[in-house]
Amino acid sequence: MEAALRERLLGLLDGFRRLRVMVVGDLVLDHYLVGDAGRISREYPVVILNHERDEYRPGGAANTVANLASLGAAVIPAGRIGEDPNGDELIEILTRTNCSTEAVVRDPVACTVTKTRIVAGGTHGGGLGQHLLRVDHLGAGAPAAVEGELVRRIEQLAQSVDGFVLSDYGQGTLTTAVSEAVMRLARGRYVGLDSRHRLLSYPGVSAATPNLEEAAEASGMDLRDEAGIEVAGTKLCARLGAEALLITLGAGGMSLFESSARAIHIPVANKSEVFDVTGAGDTVVAAFTLTRLAGGSYLEAAHLANVAGGISVRHAGATPVTAREVREALGG
């Protein structure tokens, strides 16, 4: 990376502290049940895990919230969770990140979406080792009263933010009424999109950040080479009516598409060992959004998101990337 670009990105990074962002989407609790693998059970041919500890981390849209906050922005999470112990845990996590939880609706008849990962060999040094199993506790569709209350809270707080992120993990928070409310309230402000399976369901967003698998699913194309990726990216950007589309390619870097420019390929920023890709997409959308809101171009936003994403995959589990880590990676 050229020195001039590094200096520019460092300046934009400093501007993150002035920003306020609302994240609307599926708030998830990530639960890690960690221990040492002991022996094979005599009852059934399964590994016995000697339980060491439980870890709770923000997942889904909550991890996007955590990344925005750790990069320096003020964040308002908006979504629905259950009135259950896992919901209490998630509220506590969000509160520790200094986020207001005014727009988090507690649904008395739903469970908080929770993903429990059973992990062996991660008790030494605080890391997370071999994943043995994942158990998901999923939510259900929101009743009309809960959906209406969420829209009401978004309306109350929308004018206080500089931009929005729609974070769709397929758990039903981003209904048509909720997403249309955000687009109506945005009124020309930036709206970023991170959607697992419904990329084309949000026309009119400012920009989207799908990974290769998500882009392939949305385009209906088999994206095996750069030429195919360029065709798909251009098509998806046009169909969304977005200003930009950033496709993350894992070890292949990123490809940026803007509505009025040719595709630009950015090599991967981190060529060292990848430990865990969990949550890397949340880091990318957070850094991309904040760079754009701080006054950067989409190309500058892609470069900074590339650096932040490269840091994220070196962490175990969904771990927010900090502004300090990005600054150090940029040599600042």
N, C-alpha and C positions, 0 to 999 in steps of 0.2 A: 504494500500500500504506500502510495506517495506521501511525503511529509506534509504537503499542503492539505491533502484530504484528512490525514490524521488530526491536524490542528483544527480543521473545520469540524470534525466529528466531536472532538473534545469540547469545543465551544458549544455545540448543540447539546451535548450531554449535560453541561452546566445549566442549560435552560430547562431541563426536566423538572427542576424543583419549583418552577412557577406554574406548573400545569395541574389541571384537575380533570379527571377522566371518570366516566361512568361505564361500568362493565355490566351488561345485561346478558344473563345466560344461566346455564346449568351449574349451580354451585355443588361441588362434590367434596366429600371427605375421603382422603386417602389414608387407609389404616395399614400399617406394616406390623405383622406379628413375627417377631425376629427371635431366632434362637440358633442352637447348634444341632446339626444332624447327629443323632446318637447311633442308633442301630435299627435293624429291620424288625418290625413287629412279628411276634410269633402267631398273632391272631390272624393277620392279613399281611400280604407282601407289600407293606408300605413303610416308608421311613418314619421313625419316631423323632419328633422335634422336641428338644429340651428347651422349653420356652424361657427366654431371657428378658424380653421387654416388648412393650407396645409403643409404636410411634404413630403420631397423627400429623398429617400434613394437608395443606389445601390442595384440592384437585379440581380438574375441569376448569370452569370459569373462575373458581376461587384461586387457582394457581396463576391465572392471568392477572387477577387482582394483586396477588402477592408479588409478582414480577414487576408490575407497574409501580407498586409502592417501594420495592427495594431499589428500583432505578431512580427514585426520588420524587415521584408524583404523588399528589393526593388522589385518593380513589374512592368512588362510591360503588360498592357492589349492589346489584339489583337482581333478585331472583327469589326462589321459594325453596324452603327446606322444611323438614318435619319438626313437630314439637316432640322431639325424642332426645335421648342422651347424645346421639351422634350430631344432631343439630346443635345442641348446647356446645359440644366440642368445637364445631366449625365456627360458631359465633365467637367463641373465646379466641380461636386462632385469628380470625379476621380483626378482632379488637386489638390483639397484640401487634398487628401490623399498622395500627393507628388509623384503621378504616372506619368510617361511619357505617353502621348497619341499619340505618333508618329505612332503606329500601329492600331489606331482606324480609320477606313475608314468611311467617311460620304457619304451615298448613297442619291443622290438628288431625287430619285423617291420612296423611301421607308420611312415609318414612324418608329420612334424609338419604340421598343417593350416596352409598358408601362402597368403596372398592378395597377389599381386604386382601393383601398380598402376604402369603406365608413364605418366609425367607429363611434360608439356612446359611450358616457360616458368616453371619454379619455381625457377630457380637464383639469382635475385637477391633478397636480403633474407631468405633462408631459408624462404620460403613454398612452397606447392605450387600449381602452375598447372593447366593443362588436362589432364584425364585422357584418355589416348588408348586405353588397353586395360587390362583386368584379366585376369590369369592365375591360376587357382586350383589349388593342389595339395591335394587332399582326402584325408582319412584313410579308414579302413575300420572295420567293426565290431570291437569289442574282443574278443579271445579270452577264454575263461572265466577263465583264470589271471590276466590283466591286470585284468579286472573284479573278481575276488575280491580282488586286492591293493589296488585302489583303495578298495573297501569297507573292508578291514582298516585302511588308513591313516586313512580318515575316522573310523572307530570310535575309533581311538587318540587323535585330536585333538579330537573333537567336544565333549567336556566343557569345553574351555578357551575356548569362544567364547560370545558373547552372542546371536548369531543367524546365519542362513544366507541365502545367495542361490543359487538355482538358475538357471544361465545356459545356456539351450538354443539353440544355433545350428545344430542339425540335423546334427551331426557324430558322433553316436553315443555320446558319453560318458555321457549321462544315460539309462542303461538302466533298466528297471523295478527291478532289484535295487539299483542305486545310488540312485535317487530314493526308493525305499521305505526304504532304510537311513537316509537323511537325515531323512525324516519320522519314523521311529521314534526316532532319536537326539535329535531336536529337543525332544521332551517338553514341549510348551507354549511353547517359545521361538519367536521370530519366524522365519518362512521367507518370503522374498520370491522372486518368480518373474519372469523375463524370458525368454519363449519365442518363437522366430521363427515356428514353424508348428504347435506342439503345445500350445497354451495350456490346453486342457481335459484334458490327460494328467496333470495334477498336482493332483488334488483334495485339499483340506485345507490348502493353503498359506495363509499369513496374508494375503498381498496379491500382486497381479500388476500389471504396468505395461505393457500392450500399447500399440502405436501404433494408429492408425486402421485401417491395412491389416490388421494382425494381428487386431484385434477383428472386422473384417468377415469375415475368413476363418473365425474360430472360431465366429461366430454364424450364418454363412451368410446374412447380410443385406447389402443395398446401403446403406451408411451415408452418405447424401447430405445429411441435415439433422439438426438438433439433436434432433428428436423420435425419429428412428431411432436415433441414438446413445444416447439415454436408455433406449430399450427394450432395445437390445443390451447395454449396460453392466449394467443391472439383471439381465438374464437370465444373462450370463456370471458375474457375481459370485455369483449363487445356485447355478449349476451347479458352480462351483468349491468352493462352501462356504467362500469366503474372507470375511475381515472387510472387505476393501476391494479396489476395482479402480480403477486410475488409467489412463484412456485419454489418450494424448498426441495432440494434433491439429495439430502443426506450427504454422503461423501462426495457427491457431484457438485456441491455448492448450491447456487440459487440462480433462477432465471427471472428477470424483471420484464414485465410487459406494461407499457403505457399506451393509452389510447391513441396518441399522436406520434409515437416514436417506435423505432425498431427494437426488437428484443435485445436485452443485454444479459450476458452470462457472467456471473461472479463466481470465481473459484472458491472452494471451501476455505474458511479462515483458519480452522483448526485441523491440522493434519496428524495430531497425536492420537493416542488410543481413545476410542469411544467407550465409555463405561456404561452409559444408560441414556437412551433417547427419550425416556419418560418426561413429558412436560416441555420438551424443547420447542414445540410449536407455540406454546403459551409465551415462552420467552421471546420468540421471534415476533409475534404479533404485538407484544408490549413494546419492544424496542422500536419496531417499525412505526407504530402509532405515535410514540412520544417524539421521535425524530421529526416526523412530519408536522406534528403540532408545534414543535419548537421552531419551525421555520425552515427545516431542511427540505431538499428536493426528494422525490421518490428514490432516486438513485442513491443519494446520501443515506436515506432511511434503510435501503436494502443493505448497504455496506455495514451500517452499525448493527442492524439485525443479524447479519452474518457473523459478526464478531461475538455478539451476545449469545447466539445459538451455539457457536463453537465452544463457549465456556460452559453452557448448560449441559452438554453431553458428557462433560468430564465429571459431573456430579453424580452421586448415587441417588436414584429416585428423583421425584419432582422437587427440585430445589431452586428457589428463586435466585436469579443472577443479580448481583449488586452493581451499583454505579461504580464503586471502587474497583471491582473486578474488571469492568469494561475499560475504565480509565487506565488501569495497569496494562491491559492487553494492547491498548493503543499507545502505550509508552508515555502516558501523561503522569 
